[in-house]
Amino acid sequence: MITKELTYKKAFEIKNNALKEKNARRNMLLNAAYSTNPRLLEIDNEISAIGAQLAITALSGNSEKVAVLRAKSVALSKEKSAILKKEMVADIEYDCPICKDSGYVDGKICECVKKIAASVIVGELKKQMPLESCTFESFNLNYYSKDGENARKRMTSILKLCKEYVNSFDPKSSDNLLFMGAPGLGKTHLTLAIVSGVVDKGFLPFYGPAENLFALVSSERFSGENKGSYQAMLDCDLLVIDDLGTEFLNEFSKSIFYNLINTRLLSKKPTIINTNLTMKEIADRYGERIASRLIGGYNANKFIGMDIRQQKFLEENRGI
């Protein structure tokens, strides 16, 4: 489990370590240059002495002498640069010229750090799911043609909805989505494509099957070891609950589920839920309070068609 705070902490660590390595390499070259060129230290001492003279001269108001001293300082700096260039000691080349690898621009986190954070979260997500294979491009609408034109039209519309969802994603205003339908119809595939798109835009989701998410919160709550999973689910840019209905159900997990969707609804934070259950089955399993919030606060989309996994199996084993 990786929270938004931990993700950015890791991103800044990566950024800072890279900068430290660059500084270390340059310092090594710089030390070698100073050891073979005594003139470099002489120049530093002369520039330092000029700096002290400038301060005194500026107070005296002697503008001509100030100009002469500044000209000497510039000439010395150029001489130093020429020696360092000859010794192959260049200035540090920053990965991000905008923030100069500080990670901040005008007090805000730079886009370069957000990109690193995105790569961190992608790395974590890849450990849990086939993120690379579940893309919008790999979502094959041809599998829905075998169940009639209605299925193809419906799934084309849902695919378009998912793409638009990513393009206009806003962690403070995007819709909540409820994907319903039988197993093997592409609910998880499109959800993961959304997750990838959201990550690429610099936002950080929290994803997991309902069974894992509720078990994680339960484990932390009853073991007394609070790692912040529940709070991370409440605070993330996008919460994704996959396979709702497969988890072990008790009053605690019901309470966790209700609090998650209700709190995020009130704070207008988007959530995506995938389930094989019908709305009636949701009401029977979780109660009317939860069903009511899903009906009133979520954009529900019913996936239809023939089980794609079964279709692929038949294709791969045809003739056996």
Residue pairs with C-beta under 8 A, 6 or more apart in sequence:
1 216
1 227
1 229
1 232
2 10
2 120
2 121
2 124
3 206
3 228
3 229
3 231
3 232
3 235
3 236
4 204
4 232
4 235
4 236
4 237
5 228
7 117
7 120
7 121
7 204
8 109
8 113
8 117
10 117
10 120
11 113
11 114
11 116
11 117
11 120
12 103
12 113
14 116
14 120
15 101
15 103
15 112
15 113
15 116
16 103
18 95
18 101
19 92
19 94
19 101
22 92
22 93
22 101
23 92
26 89
26 90
26 91
26 92
29 87
29 88
29 89
30 84
30 89
32 87
33 40
33 83
33 84
33 87
33 89
34 40
34 41
36 87
37 83
37 87
39 79
39 83
40 80
40 83
40 84
43 76
43 79
43 80
43 83
44 80
46 72
46 76
47 73
47 76
47 77
47 80
50 69
50 72
50 73
50 76
51 73
53 69
54 66
54 69
54 70
54 73
57 65
57 66
57 69
58 66
84 90
94 100
94 101
95 101
95 112
96 110
96 112
98 105
98 110
98 111
98 112
99 105
99 110
99 112
99 113
101 112
102 110
103 109
103 110
103 112
103 113
104 110
111 202
114 202
115 202
117 202
117 204
118 199
118 200
118 202
118 204
121 199
121 204
121 205
122 131
122 196
122 199
125 131
125 195
125 199
125 207
126 132
128 207
128 208
129 192
129 207
130 192
131 192
131 195
131 196
134 188
134 189
134 190
134 192
134 193
134 196
135 193
135 196
136 159
136 162
136 163
136 190
136 193
136 197
138 189
139 159
139 186
139 189
139 190
139 193
140 308
141 152
141 155
141 156
141 159
143 305
143 306
143 308
143 311
144 151
144 152
144 154
144 155
144 304
144 305
144 306
145 151
145 152
146 305
146 306
146 311
147 304
147 305
147 306
150 304
151 304
151 305
151 306
154 302
154 303
154 304
155 186
155 303
155 304
155 305
158 190
158 301
158 303
159 190
161 299
161 301
162 190
162 193
162 194
163 197
165 174
165 175
165 177
165 194
166 193
166 194
166 197
166 198
166 201
167 197
168 174
169 197
169 198
169 201
169 203
169 238
169 270
171 203
171 237
171 238
171 269
171 270
172 268
172 269
173 268
174 238
174 270
175 270
175 298
175 299
176 264
176 265
176 270
176 271
176 272
176 273
176 297
176 298
176 299
177 270
177 271
177 272
177 273
177 298
177 299
177 301
178 272
178 273
178 275
178 294
178 298
178 299
178 300
178 301
179 187
179 190
179 191
179 272
179 273
179 274
179 275
179 301
179 303
180 187
180 275
180 276
180 277
180 278
180 279
180 300
180 301
180 302
180 303
181 187
181 276
181 302
181 303
181 304
182 276
182 303
182 307
183 276
183 307
183 309
184 307
184 308
184 309
184 310
185 303
185 304
185 305
185 307
185 308
186 303
186 308
187 242
187 274
187 303
188 242
188 243
188 274
191 240
191 242
191 272
191 274
192 207
194 238
194 240
194 272
195 205
195 207
195 238
195 240
198 205
198 237
198 238
199 205
203 237
203 238
204 236
204 237
204 238
205 236
205 237
205 238
205 239
205 240
206 232
206 233
206 236
206 238
206 239
206 240
207 240
207 242
208 216
208 240
208 241
208 242
209 241
209 242
209 243
209 246
209 247
210 241
210 242
210 243
210 244
210 245
210 246
210 247
210 257
211 243
211 246
211 247
211 248
213 229
213 233
213 241
213 247
214 247
214 248
214 253
214 256
214 257
215 247
215 248
216 229
217 229
217 230
217 233
217 256
218 252
218 253
218 256
220 226
220 227
220 229
220 230
221 230
221 252
230 256
233 239
233 260
234 260
234 263
234 264
234 267
234 269
235 269
236 269
237 269
237 270
238 269
238 270
238 271
238 272
239 260
239 264
239 269
239 270
239 271
239 272
240 271
240 272
240 273
240 274
241 260
241 271
241 272
241 273
241 274
242 274
243 274
243 275
243 276
244 257
244 273
244 274
244 275
244 277
244 282
245 275
245 276
245 277
245 281
245 282
245 285
247 253
249 285
249 286
254 286
254 287
254 290
257 286
257 290
258 286
258 287
258 289
258 290
258 293
260 271
261 271
261 273
261 290
261 293
261 294
261 297
262 293
264 270
264 271
265 293
265 297
271 298
273 294
273 298
275 282
277 285
279 291
279 294
279 295
279 300
282 290
282 291
282 294
283 290
283 291
294 300
